[in-house]
Structure formats: structure tokens, C-alpha cells
């Protein structure tokens, strides 16, 4: 039986659409592959600073990353609110 390798979250879908791998993102951000994998699967929610590092590497806003992750976790992001990422 072949396992499906469909992206599990909006963030994972975004990475796939842009042609990034979890390994690529880990190398560029200096984060571990395992941590990136857990973010992509919805198991982990990055801290504000980490979301900023990921956003900078991808050329997008940290709020966009958090919105994608919030979708995967049904809004449960350890009480992180969008306004915390706004300057």
C-alpha cells in the first residue's frame, strides 16, 4: 500500500507550491528539520521570533505564517494573537 504524501497544513501546502522543501527551509533558517516538520504538520506553533525568521526566509509576513498554522490547529495557537506580530 502506497502512502499519500499530501501536505497536511496550509503552511505545508504553501511550501510545496513555492517549491521549498522542509530541508531547504531548515537550512535557510537555521532551525532543525524536525522542528520545521512539526510546524508543517500542525504539531508545533513557532514563537514570534521564530515565525519572523521563517517569514524572512520565505519573503512573506509572519502574520501570514501564523494564519496558515492557525488554520491547521483550529485556532489553537497557545493564545498567540495576530496583533502580537504587528509592529
SEGULUM-866491 format. One record per residue: x, y, z of N, C-alpha, C in turn; chain; residue in three letters; residue number from 1. Coordinates in steps of 0.05 Angstrom, whole numbers. Layout:
<setors>
<setor><n_c1>X</n_c1><n_c2>Y</n_c2><n_c3>Z</n_c3><ca_c1>X</ca_c1><ca_c2>Y</ca_c2><ca_c3>Z</ca_c3><c_c1>X</c_c1><c_c2>Y</c_c2><c_c3>Z</c_c3><unit>A</unit><code>Ala</code><pos>NUM</pos></setor>
...
</setors>
This chain:
<setors>
<setor><n_c1>17</n_c1><n_c2>-24</n_c2><n_c3>0</n_c3><ca_c1>0</ca_c1><ca_c2>0</ca_c2><ca_c3>0</ca_c3><c_c1>18</c_c1><c_c2>25</c_c2><c_c3>0</c_c3><unit>A</unit><code>Unk</code><pos>1</pos></setor>
<setor><n_c1>13</n_c1><n_c2>43</n_c2><n_c3>-18</n_c3><ca_c1>28</ca_c1><ca_c2>67</ca_c2><ca_c3>-20</ca_c3><c_c1>16</c_c1><c_c2>89</c_c2><c_c3>-3</c_c3><unit>A</unit><code>Unk</code><pos>2</pos></setor>
<setor><n_c1>33</n_c1><n_c2>102</n_c2><n_c3>13</n_c3><ca_c1>23</ca_c1><ca_c2>124</ca_c2><ca_c3>30</ca_c3><c_c1>22</c_c1><c_c2>150</c_c2><c_c3>14</c_c3><unit>A</unit><code>Unk</code><pos>3</pos></setor>
<setor><n_c1>1</n_c1><n_c2>165</n_c2><n_c3>19</n_c3><ca_c1>-2</ca_c1><ca_c2>191</ca_c2><ca_c3>6</ca_c3><c_c1>16</c_c1><c_c2>211</c_c2><c_c3>21</c_c3><unit>A</unit><code>Unk</code><pos>4</pos></setor>
<setor><n_c1>29</n_c1><n_c2>228</n_c2><n_c3>6</n_c3><ca_c1>47</ca_c1><ca_c2>248</ca_c2><ca_c3>17</ca_c3><c_c1>36</c_c1><c_c2>276</c_c2><c_c3>13</c_c3><unit>A</unit><code>Unk</code><pos>5</pos></setor>
<setor><n_c1>10</n_c1><n_c2>279</n_c2><n_c3>16</n_c3><ca_c1>-2</ca_c1><ca_c2>305</ca_c2><ca_c3>13</ca_c3><c_c1>5</c_c1><c_c2>323</c_c2><c_c3>37</c_c3><unit>A</unit><code>Unk</code><pos>6</pos></setor>
<setor><n_c1>9</n_c1><n_c2>349</n_c2><n_c3>31</n_c3><ca_c1>14</ca_c1><ca_c2>368</ca_c2><ca_c3>54</ca_c3><c_c1>-9</c_c1><c_c2>368</c_c2><c_c3>73</c_c3><unit>A</unit><code>Unk</code><pos>7</pos></setor>
<setor><n_c1>-2</n_c1><n_c2>369</n_c2><n_c3>99</n_c3><ca_c1>-23</ca_c1><ca_c2>368</ca_c2><ca_c3>120</ca_c3><c_c1>-34</c_c1><c_c2>394</c_c2><c_c3>129</c_c3><unit>A</unit><code>Unk</code><pos>8</pos></setor>
<setor><n_c1>-19</n_c1><n_c2>416</n_c2><n_c3>124</n_c3><ca_c1>-29</ca_c1><ca_c2>442</ca_c2><ca_c3>133</ca_c3><c_c1>-26</c_c1><c_c2>462</c_c2><c_c3>111</c_c3><unit>A</unit><code>Unk</code><pos>9</pos></setor>
<setor><n_c1>-39</n_c1><n_c2>485</n_c2><n_c3>115</n_c3><ca_c1>-37</ca_c1><ca_c2>506</ca_c2><ca_c3>95</ca_c3><c_c1>-8</c_c1><c_c2>515</c_c2><c_c3>92</c_c3><unit>A</unit><code>Unk</code><pos>10</pos></setor>
<setor><n_c1>7</n_c1><n_c2>515</n_c2><n_c3>114</n_c3><ca_c1>35</ca_c1><ca_c2>523</ca_c2><ca_c3>113</ca_c3><c_c1>51</c_c1><c_c2>503</c_c2><c_c3>96</c_c3><unit>A</unit><code>Unk</code><pos>11</pos></setor>
<setor><n_c1>46</n_c1><n_c2>477</n_c2><n_c3>100</n_c3><ca_c1>59</ca_c1><ca_c2>456</ca_c2><ca_c3>84</ca_c3><c_c1>52</c_c1><c_c2>458</c_c2><c_c3>55</c_c3><unit>A</unit><code>Unk</code><pos>12</pos></setor>
<setor><n_c1>26</n_c1><n_c2>464</n_c2><n_c3>50</n_c3><ca_c1>18</ca_c1><ca_c2>468</ca_c2><ca_c3>22</ca_c3><c_c1>32</c_c1><c_c2>492</c_c2><c_c3>9</c_c3><unit>A</unit><code>Unk</code><pos>13</pos></setor>
<setor><n_c1>34</n_c1><n_c2>513</n_c2><n_c3>25</n_c3><ca_c1>48</ca_c1><ca_c2>537</ca_c2><ca_c3>15</ca_c3><c_c1>77</c_c1><c_c2>531</c_c2><c_c3>7</c_c3><unit>A</unit><code>Unk</code><pos>14</pos></setor>
<setor><n_c1>91</n_c1><n_c2>516</n_c2><n_c3>25</n_c3><ca_c1>119</ca_c1><ca_c2>508</ca_c2><ca_c3>19</ca_c3><c_c1>120</c_c1><c_c2>492</c_c2><c_c3>-7</c_c3><unit>A</unit><code>Unk</code><pos>15</pos></setor>
<setor><n_c1>102</n_c1><n_c2>473</n_c2><n_c3>-10</n_c3><ca_c1>102</ca_c1><ca_c2>456</ca_c2><ca_c3>-33</ca_c3><c_c1>96</c_c1><c_c2>472</c_c2><c_c3>-59</c_c3><unit>A</unit><code>Unk</code><pos>16</pos></setor>
<setor><n_c1>77</n_c1><n_c2>490</n_c2><n_c3>-57</n_c3><ca_c1>70</ca_c1><ca_c2>506</ca_c2><ca_c3>-80</ca_c3><c_c1>93</c_c1><c_c2>524</c_c2><c_c3>-89</c_c3><unit>A</unit><code>Unk</code><pos>17</pos></setor>
<setor><n_c1>109</n_c1><n_c2>534</n_c2><n_c3>-70</n_c3><ca_c1>131</ca_c1><ca_c2>551</ca_c2><ca_c3>-76</ca_c3><c_c1>157</c_c1><c_c2>536</c_c2><c_c3>-83</c_c3><unit>A</unit><code>Unk</code><pos>18</pos></setor>
<setor><n_c1>155</n_c1><n_c2>509</n_c2><n_c3>-80</n_c3><ca_c1>178</ca_c1><ca_c2>493</ca_c2><ca_c3>-88</ca_c3><c_c1>199</c_c1><c_c2>489</c_c2><c_c3>-66</c_c3><unit>A</unit><code>Unk</code><pos>19</pos></setor>
<setor><n_c1>192</n_c1><n_c2>496</n_c2><n_c3>-41</n_c3><ca_c1>210</ca_c1><ca_c2>493</ca_c2><ca_c3>-19</ca_c3><c_c1>206</c_c1><c_c2>466</c_c2><c_c3>-6</c_c3><unit>A</unit><code>Unk</code><pos>20</pos></setor>
<setor><n_c1>228</n_c1><n_c2>455</n_c2><n_c3>4</n_c3><ca_c1>226</ca_c1><ca_c2>430</ca_c2><ca_c3>20</ca_c3><c_c1>230</c_c1><c_c2>438</c_c2><c_c3>49</c_c3><unit>A</unit><code>Unk</code><pos>21</pos></setor>
<setor><n_c1>222</n_c1><n_c2>420</n_c2><n_c3>67</n_c3><ca_c1>227</ca_c1><ca_c2>425</ca_c2><ca_c3>95</ca_c3><c_c1>257</c_c1><c_c2>427</c_c2><c_c3>100</c_c3><unit>A</unit><code>Unk</code><pos>22</pos></setor>
<setor><n_c1>273</n_c1><n_c2>411</n_c2><n_c3>86</n_c3><ca_c1>302</ca_c1><ca_c2>411</ca_c2><ca_c3>89</ca_c3><c_c1>313</c_c1><c_c2>438</c_c2><c_c3>80</c_c3><unit>A</unit><code>Unk</code><pos>23</pos></setor>
<setor><n_c1>303</n_c1><n_c2>449</n_c2><n_c3>58</n_c3><ca_c1>312</ca_c1><ca_c2>475</ca_c2><ca_c3>48</ca_c3><c_c1>306</c_c1><c_c2>496</c_c2><c_c3>69</c_c3><unit>A</unit><code>Unk</code><pos>24</pos></setor>
<setor><n_c1>282</n_c1><n_c2>496</n_c2><n_c3>80</n_c3><ca_c1>274</ca_c1><ca_c2>516</ca_c2><ca_c3>99</ca_c3><c_c1>291</c_c1><c_c2>514</c_c2><c_c3>125</c_c3><unit>A</unit><code>Unk</code><pos>25</pos></setor>
<setor><n_c1>296</n_c1><n_c2>489</n_c2><n_c3>133</n_c3><ca_c1>312</ca_c1><ca_c2>485</ca_c2><ca_c3>157</ca_c3><c_c1>340</c_c1><c_c2>497</c_c2><c_c3>153</c_c3><unit>A</unit><code>Unk</code><pos>26</pos></setor>
<setor><n_c1>352</n_c1><n_c2>492</n_c2><n_c3>130</n_c3><ca_c1>379</ca_c1><ca_c2>502</ca_c2><ca_c3>124</ca_c3><c_c1>380</c_c1><c_c2>533</c_c2><c_c3>123</c_c3><unit>A</unit><code>Unk</code><pos>27</pos></setor>
<setor><n_c1>360</n_c1><n_c2>545</n_c2><n_c3>111</n_c3><ca_c1>360</ca_c1><ca_c2>574</ca_c2><ca_c3>108</ca_c3><c_c1>355</c_c1><c_c2>588</c_c2><c_c3>134</c_c3><unit>A</unit><code>Unk</code><pos>28</pos></setor>
<setor><n_c1>338</n_c1><n_c2>576</n_c2><n_c3>151</n_c3><ca_c1>330</ca_c1><ca_c2>589</ca_c2><ca_c3>176</ca_c3><c_c1>348</c_c1><c_c2>582</c_c2><c_c3>199</c_c3><unit>A</unit><code>Unk</code><pos>29</pos></setor>
<setor><n_c1>363</n_c1><n_c2>560</n_c2><n_c3>196</n_c3><ca_c1>380</ca_c1><ca_c2>550</ca_c2><ca_c3>218</ca_c3><c_c1>364</c_c1><c_c2>535</c_c2><c_c3>239</c_c3><unit>A</unit><code>Unk</code><pos>30</pos></setor>
<setor><n_c1>338</n_c1><n_c2>528</n_c2><n_c3>233</n_c3><ca_c1>322</ca_c1><ca_c2>512</ca_c2><ca_c3>250</ca_c3><c_c1>325</c_c1><c_c2>483</c_c2><c_c3>243</c_c3><unit>A</unit><code>Unk</code><pos>31</pos></setor>
<setor><n_c1>318</n_c1><n_c2>465</n_c2><n_c3>261</n_c3><ca_c1>321</ca_c1><ca_c2>437</ca_c2><ca_c3>255</ca_c3><c_c1>300</c_c1><c_c2>427</c_c2><c_c3>235</c_c3><unit>A</unit><code>Unk</code><pos>32</pos></setor>
<setor><n_c1>306</n_c1><n_c2>407</n_c2><n_c3>220</n_c3><ca_c1>287</ca_c1><ca_c2>395</ca_c2><ca_c3>202</ca_c3><c_c1>263</c_c1><c_c2>385</c_c2><c_c3>218</c_c3><unit>A</unit><code>Unk</code><pos>33</pos></setor>
<setor><n_c1>268</n_c1><n_c2>373</n_c2><n_c3>241</n_c3><ca_c1>246</ca_c1><ca_c2>361</ca_c2><ca_c3>257</ca_c3><c_c1>227</c_c1><c_c2>383</c_c2><c_c3>266</c_c3><unit>A</unit><code>Unk</code><pos>34</pos></setor>
<setor><n_c1>238</n_c1><n_c2>406</n_c2><n_c3>274</n_c3><ca_c1>221</ca_c1><ca_c2>429</ca_c2><ca_c3>283</ca_c3><c_c1>204</c_c1><c_c2>439</c_c2><c_c3>259</c_c3><unit>A</unit><code>Unk</code><pos>35</pos></setor>
<setor><n_c1>216</n_c1><n_c2>442</n_c2><n_c3>236</n_c3><ca_c1>201</ca_c1><ca_c2>450</ca_c2><ca_c3>212</ca_c3><c_c1>180</c_c1><c_c2>430</c_c2><c_c3>206</c_c3><unit>A</unit><code>Unk</code><pos>36</pos></setor>
<setor><n_c1>186</n_c1><n_c2>404</n_c2><n_c3>207</n_c3><ca_c1>167</ca_c1><ca_c2>383</ca_c2><ca_c3>202</ca_c3><c_c1>143</c_c1><c_c2>385</c_c2><c_c3>221</c_c3><unit>A</unit><code>Unk</code><pos>37</pos></setor>
<setor><n_c1>149</n_c1><n_c2>391</n_c2><n_c3>246</n_c3><ca_c1>127</ca_c1><ca_c2>393</ca_c2><ca_c3>266</ca_c3><c_c1>110</c_c1><c_c2>417</c_c2><c_c3>261</c_c3><unit>A</unit><code>Unk</code><pos>38</pos></setor>
<setor><n_c1>121</n_c1><n_c2>439</n_c2><n_c3>252</n_c3><ca_c1>106</ca_c1><ca_c2>463</ca_c2><ca_c3>245</ca_c3><c_c1>88</c_c1><c_c2>456</c_c2><c_c3>221</c_c3><unit>A</unit><code>Unk</code><pos>39</pos></setor>
<setor><n_c1>99</n_c1><n_c2>443</n_c2><n_c3>201</n_c3><ca_c1>84</ca_c1><ca_c2>436</ca_c2><ca_c3>177</ca_c3><c_c1>61</c_c1><c_c2>416</c_c2><c_c3>183</c_c3><unit>A</unit><code>Unk</code><pos>40</pos></setor>
<setor><n_c1>64</n_c1><n_c2>399</n_c2><n_c3>203</n_c3><ca_c1>43</ca_c1><ca_c2>380</ca_c2><ca_c3>210</ca_c3><c_c1>23</c_c1><c_c2>391</c_c2><c_c3>229</c_c3><unit>A</unit><code>Unk</code><pos>41</pos></setor>
<setor><n_c1>28</n_c1><n_c2>415</n_c2><n_c3>240</n_c3><ca_c1>10</ca_c1><ca_c2>427</ca_c2><ca_c3>259</ca_c3><c_c1>15</c_c1><c_c2>418</c_c2><c_c3>288</c_c3><unit>A</unit><code>Unk</code><pos>42</pos></setor>
<setor><n_c1>37</n_c1><n_c2>403</n_c2><n_c3>292</n_c3><ca_c1>44</ca_c1><ca_c2>394</ca_c2><ca_c3>319</ca_c3><c_c1>56</c_c1><c_c2>416</c_c2><c_c3>336</c_c3><unit>A</unit><code>Unk</code><pos>43</pos></setor>
<setor><n_c1>70</n_c1><n_c2>435</n_c2><n_c3>324</n_c3><ca_c1>83</ca_c1><ca_c2>457</ca_c2><ca_c3>338</ca_c3><c_c1>74</c_c1><c_c2>484</c_c2><c_c3>327</c_c3><unit>A</unit><code>Unk</code><pos>44</pos></setor>
<setor><n_c1>75</n_c1><n_c2>504</n_c2><n_c3>344</n_c3><ca_c1>69</ca_c1><ca_c2>531</ca_c2><ca_c3>336</ca_c3><c_c1>95</c_c1><c_c2>547</c_c2><c_c3>342</c_c3><unit>A</unit><code>Unk</code><pos>45</pos></setor>
<setor><n_c1>106</n_c1><n_c2>560</n_c2><n_c3>322</n_c3><ca_c1>131</ca_c1><ca_c2>575</ca_c2><ca_c3>327</ca_c3><c_c1>126</c_c1><c_c2>600</c_c2><c_c3>344</c_c3><unit>A</unit><code>Unk</code><pos>46</pos></setor>
<setor><n_c1>147</n_c1><n_c2>606</n_c2><n_c3>360</n_c3><ca_c1>146</ca_c1><ca_c2>631</ca_c2><ca_c3>375</ca_c3><c_c1>148</c_c1><c_c2>655</c_c2><c_c3>356</c_c3><unit>A</unit><code>Unk</code><pos>47</pos></setor>
<setor><n_c1>142</n_c1><n_c2>678</n_c2><n_c3>366</n_c3><ca_c1>141</ca_c1><ca_c2>702</ca_c2><ca_c3>349</ca_c3><c_c1>168</c_c1><c_c2>706</c_c2><c_c3>334</c_c3><unit>A</unit><code>Unk</code><pos>48</pos></setor>
<setor><n_c1>190</n_c1><n_c2>704</n_c2><n_c3>348</n_c3><ca_c1>216</ca_c1><ca_c2>708</ca_c2><ca_c3>336</ca_c3><c_c1>222</c_c1><c_c2>687</c_c2><c_c3>315</c_c3><unit>A</unit><code>Unk</code><pos>49</pos></setor>
<setor><n_c1>214</n_c1><n_c2>662</n_c2><n_c3>320</n_c3><ca_c1>218</ca_c1><ca_c2>640</ca_c2><ca_c3>301</ca_c3><c_c1>201</c_c1><c_c2>644</c_c2><c_c3>276</c_c3><unit>A</unit><code>Unk</code><pos>50</pos></setor>
<setor><n_c1>176</n_c1><n_c2>652</n_c2><n_c3>280</n_c3><ca_c1>158</ca_c1><ca_c2>658</ca_c2><ca_c3>257</ca_c3><c_c1>170</c_c1><c_c2>680</c_c2><c_c3>240</c_c3><unit>A</unit><code>Unk</code><pos>51</pos></setor>
<setor><n_c1>183</n_c1><n_c2>699</n_c2><n_c3>253</n_c3><ca_c1>196</ca_c1><ca_c2>721</ca_c2><ca_c3>238</ca_c3><c_c1>219</c_c1><c_c2>711</c_c2><c_c3>222</c_c3><unit>A</unit><code>Unk</code><pos>52</pos></setor>
<setor><n_c1>235</n_c1><n_c2>692</n_c2><n_c3>233</n_c3><ca_c1>257</ca_c1><ca_c2>680</ca_c2><ca_c3>218</ca_c3><c_c1>247</c_c1><c_c2>665</c_c2><c_c3>193</c_c3><unit>A</unit><code>Unk</code><pos>53</pos></setor>
<setor><n_c1>226</n_c1><n_c2>650</n_c2><n_c3>197</n_c3><ca_c1>214</ca_c1><ca_c2>634</ca_c2><ca_c3>175</ca_c3><c_c1>203</c_c1><c_c2>653</c_c2><c_c3>154</c_c3><unit>A</unit><code>Unk</code><pos>54</pos></setor>
<setor><n_c1>189</n_c1><n_c2>674</n_c2><n_c3>163</n_c3><ca_c1>177</ca_c1><ca_c2>693</ca_c2><ca_c3>145</ca_c3><c_c1>199</c_c1><c_c2>707</c_c2><c_c3>128</c_c3><unit>A</unit><code>Unk</code><pos>55</pos></setor>
<setor><n_c1>220</n_c1><n_c2>715</n_c2><n_c3>141</n_c3><ca_c1>242</ca_c1><ca_c2>729</ca_c2><ca_c3>127</ca_c3><c_c1>254</c_c1><c_c2>711</c_c2><c_c3>106</c_c3><unit>A</unit><code>Unk</code><pos>56</pos></setor>
<setor><n_c1>257</n_c1><n_c2>685</n_c2><n_c3>112</n_c3><ca_c1>269</ca_c1><ca_c2>666</ca_c2><ca_c3>93</ca_c3><c_c1>250</c_c1><c_c2>662</c_c2><c_c3>69</c_c3><unit>A</unit><code>Unk</code><pos>57</pos></setor>
<setor><n_c1>224</n_c1><n_c2>663</n_c2><n_c3>74</n_c3><ca_c1>205</ca_c1><ca_c2>658</ca_c2><ca_c3>53</ca_c3><c_c1>196</c_c1><c_c2>684</c_c2><c_c3>39</c_c3><unit>A</unit><code>Unk</code><pos>58</pos></setor>
<setor><n_c1>203</n_c1><n_c2>707</n_c2><n_c3>49</n_c3><ca_c1>195</ca_c1><ca_c2>732</ca_c2><ca_c3>38</ca_c3><c_c1>166</c_c1><c_c2>739</c_c2><c_c3>41</c_c3><unit>A</unit><code>Unk</code><pos>59</pos></setor>
<setor><n_c1>155</n_c1><n_c2>730</n_c2><n_c3>64</n_c3><ca_c1>127</ca_c1><ca_c2>736</ca_c2><ca_c3>70</ca_c3><c_c1>125</c_c1><c_c2>747</c_c2><c_c3>98</c_c3><unit>A</unit><code>Unk</code><pos>60</pos></setor>
<setor><n_c1>101</n_c1><n_c2>755</n_c2><n_c3>106</n_c3><ca_c1>96</ca_c1><ca_c2>767</ca_c2><ca_c3>132</ca_c3><c_c1>92</c_c1><c_c2>745</c_c2><c_c3>153</c_c3><unit>A</unit><code>Unk</code><pos>61</pos></setor>
<setor><n_c1>102</n_c1><n_c2>749</n_c2><n_c3>177</n_c3><ca_c1>99</ca_c1><ca_c2>729</ca_c2><ca_c3>199</ca_c3><c_c1>69</c_c1><c_c2>724</c_c2><c_c3>205</c_c3><unit>A</unit><code>Unk</code><pos>62</pos></setor>
<setor><n_c1>53</n_c1><n_c2>744</n_c2><n_c3>201</n_c3><ca_c1>24</ca_c1><ca_c2>741</ca_c2><ca_c3>206</ca_c3><c_c1>12</c_c1><c_c2>720</c_c2><c_c3>187</c_c3><unit>A</unit><code>Unk</code><pos>63</pos></setor>
<setor><n_c1>22</n_c1><n_c2>720</n_c2><n_c3>162</n_c3><ca_c1>13</ca_c1><ca_c2>701</ca_c2><ca_c3>142</ca_c3><c_c1>19</c_c1><c_c2>672</c_c2><c_c3>151</c_c3><unit>A</unit><code>Unk</code><pos>64</pos></setor>
<setor><n_c1>43</n_c1><n_c2>669</n_c2><n_c3>161</n_c3><ca_c1>51</ca_c1><ca_c2>642</ca_c2><ca_c3>171</ca_c3><c_c1>33</c_c1><c_c2>634</c_c2><c_c3>194</c_c3><unit>A</unit><code>Unk</code><pos>65</pos></setor>
<setor><n_c1>28</n_c1><n_c2>652</n_c2><n_c3>213</n_c3><ca_c1>12</ca_c1><ca_c2>645</ca_c2><ca_c3>236</ca_c3><c_c1>-17</c_c1><c_c2>639</c_c2><c_c3>227</c_c3><unit>A</unit><code>Unk</code><pos>66</pos></setor>
<setor><n_c1>-27</n_c1><n_c2>653</n_c2><n_c3>207</n_c3><ca_c1>-54</ca_c1><ca_c2>648</ca_c2><ca_c3>197</ca_c3><c_c1>-55</c_c1><c_c2>620</c_c2><c_c3>185</c_c3><unit>A</unit><code>Unk</code><pos>67</pos></setor>
<setor><n_c1>-34</n_c1><n_c2>612</n_c2><n_c3>170</n_c3><ca_c1>-34</ca_c1><ca_c2>585</ca_c2><ca_c3>158</ca_c3><c_c1>-33</c_c1><c_c2>564</c_c2><c_c3>180</c_c3><unit>A</unit><code>Unk</code><pos>68</pos></setor>
<setor><n_c1>-18</n_c1><n_c2>569</n_c2><n_c3>201</n_c3><ca_c1>-15</ca_c1><ca_c2>549</ca_c2><ca_c3>223</ca_c3><c_c1>-41</c_c1><c_c2>548</c_c2><c_c3>239</c_c3><unit>A</unit><code>Unk</code><pos>69</pos></setor>
<setor><n_c1>-53</n_c1><n_c2>572</n_c2><n_c3>244</n_c3><ca_c1>-78</ca_c1><ca_c2>573</ca_c2><ca_c3>259</ca_c3><c_c1>-99</c_c1><c_c2>556</c_c2><c_c3>245</c_c3><unit>A</unit><code>Unk</code><pos>70</pos></setor>
<setor><n_c1>-100</n_c1><n_c2>556</n_c2><n_c3>219</n_c3><ca_c1>-119</ca_c1><ca_c2>541</ca_c2><ca_c3>204</ca_c3><c_c1>-115</c_c1><c_c2>511</c_c2><c_c3>210</c_c3><unit>A</unit><code>Unk</code><pos>71</pos></setor>
<setor><n_c1>-90</n_c1><n_c2>502</n_c2><n_c3>212</n_c3><ca_c1>-84</ca_c1><ca_c2>474</ca_c2><ca_c3>217</ca_c3><c_c1>-91</c_c1><c_c2>466</c_c2><c_c3>245</c_c3><unit>A</unit><code>Unk</code><pos>72</pos></setor>
<setor><n_c1>-89</n_c1><n_c2>484</n_c2><n_c3>264</n_c3><ca_c1>-93</ca_c1><ca_c2>477</ca_c2><ca_c3>292</ca_c3><c_c1>-120</c_c1><c_c2>486</c_c2><c_c3>302</c_c3><unit>A</unit><code>Unk</code><pos>73</pos></setor>
<setor><n_c1>-138</n_c1><n_c2>492</n_c2><n_c3>283</n_c3><ca_c1>-165</ca_c1><ca_c2>501</ca_c2><ca_c3>290</ca_c3><c_c1>-165</c_c1><c_c2>525</c_c2><c_c3>309</c_c3><unit>A</unit><code>Unk</code><pos>74</pos></setor>
<setor><n_c1>-146</n_c1><n_c2>543</n_c2><n_c3>306</n_c3><ca_c1>-145</ca_c1><ca_c2>567</ca_c2><ca_c3>322</ca_c3><c_c1>-129</c_c1><c_c2>564</c_c2><c_c3>347</c_c3><unit>A</unit><code>Unk</code><pos>75</pos></setor>
<setor><n_c1>-121</n_c1><n_c2>540</n_c2><n_c3>355</n_c3><ca_c1>-106</ca_c1><ca_c2>536</ca_c2><ca_c3>380</ca_c3><c_c1>-77</c_c1><c_c2>541</c_c2><c_c3>375</c_c3><unit>A</unit><code>Unk</code><pos>76</pos></setor>
<setor><n_c1>-68</n_c1><n_c2>565</n_c2><n_c3>382</n_c3><ca_c1>-40</ca_c1><ca_c2>572</ca_c2><ca_c3>378</ca_c3><c_c1>-28</c_c1><c_c2>583</c_c2><c_c3>404</c_c3><unit>A</unit><code>Unk</code><pos>77</pos></setor>
<setor><n_c1>-34</n_c1><n_c2>569</n_c2><n_c3>426</n_c3><ca_c1>-24</ca_c1><ca_c2>577</ca_c2><ca_c3>452</ca_c3><c_c1>-29</c_c1><c_c2>606</c_c2><c_c3>458</c_c3><unit>A</unit><code>Unk</code><pos>78</pos></setor>
<setor><n_c1>-53</n_c1><n_c2>615</n_c2><n_c3>452</n_c3><ca_c1>-61</ca_c1><ca_c2>642</ca_c2><ca_c3>457</ca_c3><c_c1>-45</c_c1><c_c2>664</c_c2><c_c3>443</c_c3><unit>A</unit><code>Unk</code><pos>79</pos></setor>
<setor><n_c1>-32</n_c1><n_c2>657</n_c2><n_c3>421</n_c3><ca_c1>-18</ca_c1><ca_c2>676</ca_c2><ca_c3>404</ca_c3><c_c1>-39</c_c1><c_c2>690</c_c2><c_c3>387</c_c3><unit>A</unit><code>Unk</code><pos>80</pos></setor>
<setor><n_c1>-40</n_c1><n_c2>716</n_c2><n_c3>389</n_c3><ca_c1>-59</ca_c1><ca_c2>731</ca_c2><ca_c3>373</ca_c3><c_c1>-44</c_c1><c_c2>746</c_c2><c_c3>350</c_c3><unit>A</unit><code>Unk</code><pos>81</pos></setor>
<setor><n_c1>-58</n_c1><n_c2>750</n_c2><n_c3>328</n_c3><ca_c1>-47</ca_c1><ca_c2>762</ca_c2><ca_c3>305</ca_c3><c_c1>-34</c_c1><c_c2>789</c_c2><c_c3>312</c_c3><unit>A</unit><code>Unk</code><pos>82</pos></setor>
<setor><n_c1>-46</n_c1><n_c2>805</n_c2><n_c3>329</n_c3><ca_c1>-36</ca_c1><ca_c2>832</ca_c2><ca_c3>335</ca_c3><c_c1>-8</c_c1><c_c2>831</c_c2><c_c3>347</c_c3><unit>A</unit><code>Unk</code><pos>83</pos></setor>
<setor><n_c1>0</n_c1><n_c2>809</n_c2><n_c3>359</n_c3><ca_c1>26</ca_c1><ca_c2>807</ca_c2><ca_c3>371</ca_c3><c_c1>48</c_c1><c_c2>808</c_c2><c_c3>350</c_c3><unit>A</unit><code>Unk</code><pos>84</pos></setor>
<setor><n_c1>41</n_c1><n_c2>802</n_c2><n_c3>326</n_c3><ca_c1>61</ca_c1><ca_c2>803</ca_c2><ca_c3>304</ca_c3><c_c1>62</c_c1><c_c2>829</c_c2><c_c3>289</c_c3><unit>A</unit><code>Unk</code><pos>85</pos></setor>
<setor><n_c1>44</n_c1><n_c2>846</n_c2><n_c3>295</n_c3><ca_c1>43</ca_c1><ca_c2>872</ca_c2><ca_c3>282</ca_c3><c_c1>61</c_c1><c_c2>892</c_c2><c_c3>296</c_c3><unit>A</unit><code>Unk</code><pos>86</pos></setor>
<setor><n_c1>75</n_c1><n_c2>908</n_c2><n_c3>281</n_c3><ca_c1>93</ca_c1><ca_c2>928</ca_c2><ca_c3>292</ca_c3><c_c1>78</c_c1><c_c2>953</c_c2><c_c3>300</c_c3><unit>A</unit><code>Unk</code><pos>87</pos></setor>
</setors>
